[in-house]
Structures are given as structure tokens and as C-alpha cells.
Amino acid sequence: MGAIDDALQANARYAAEFRLGELPIPPAKKLAVVACMDARLDVEAILGLKVGDAHIIRNAGGVVTEDALRSLIISHHLLGTQEFMIINHTDCGMLTFTDDNLRSRLVKETGTAVVSPATFHAFPDLEEHVRQQVQKIRAHPWIPRSIPVRGFIYDVRTGQLREVSA
């Protein structure tokens, strides 16, 4: 049995005791978080959140992509979030390669060049990356200037968050 079958069995147990069907659609804490998909990050636990408290948007590198921006705009304008948080982390895999190197490797391994994804968003400097993600959000004309946007680095060894100055 594989990981998906294990997950389906876990879901059956979860559903048997499920009691959260009446939660409202808008997040209770009016918070949206963009974080890395790294399996070592339990975003809800790191931030002391419960189901229904916040929108959590995750991708490789915690990058504010076009899709992340789309989600943040919907989160604010349609679902009432009032604060945005970026969480990147130490020991991130996105620091270990460049887009060009990965693209070359994939073309070599598969024998195929593709149009999408146009970029993998690898980065060499964690703090600067966090600053850039915060700036992408702040610069978007559909995100009000009144929305606090703050960036953090999570230390995977200590569990602590450290704010990155703008």
C-alpha cells in the first residue's frame, strides 16, 4: 500500500469524527499566509492557528507568484482578510539550485524542452527573497496600502520565527 492509500485510510478515520462542517468561509483571524511547501513547516502549529483561522497559501519557496497574488486578492476583497504574512525558512531547497541549472537538467533527463513553468523562482539569498515577496504584495494596485504585510524566516532547527526588516 502506498502513501495515498495510507492517506485515504487516515481520512476515513478523520471523517468519522469530523465536527468542523459549520465553520464560516472567512478566516476567523482575518489573516492570510504565504509559506513554503516544505514538509517540515506546520504553519498552523508555528502560528498557533486552528482550522478556520487563516488562509494558508503554500508553494515551493513561499513565492508570491501570480497565483499567490490571485489568492491574496480574493482572500482580502471577498473573504475579509486584513493582514498578510510571508514565511520562508532556513535550509530551504530553493537555495540549492538555479533556474537555469534545473531547466538544463530536466531537458537532459527528459529530452524535452517545455514552455511552462517559465521560472522555478530559485533564489540565492533568503532575507532578500523575503523582502522581495513582501514588496510584490505591497506594490500590487489591488491590495490596499492599509494591509499590513510582514515577512519572516522560520528556523527549522529551533522552531522560531524571525521578522525580516523591510
Secondary structure by P-SEA (a helix, b strand, c coil): ccaaaaaaaaaaaaaaccccccccccccccbbbbbbcccccccccccccccccbbbbbcccccccaaaaaaaaaacccccccbbbbbbbcccccccccaaaaaaaaaaaccccccccccccccccaaaaaaaaaaaaaacccccccbbbbbbbbcccccbbbbbcc
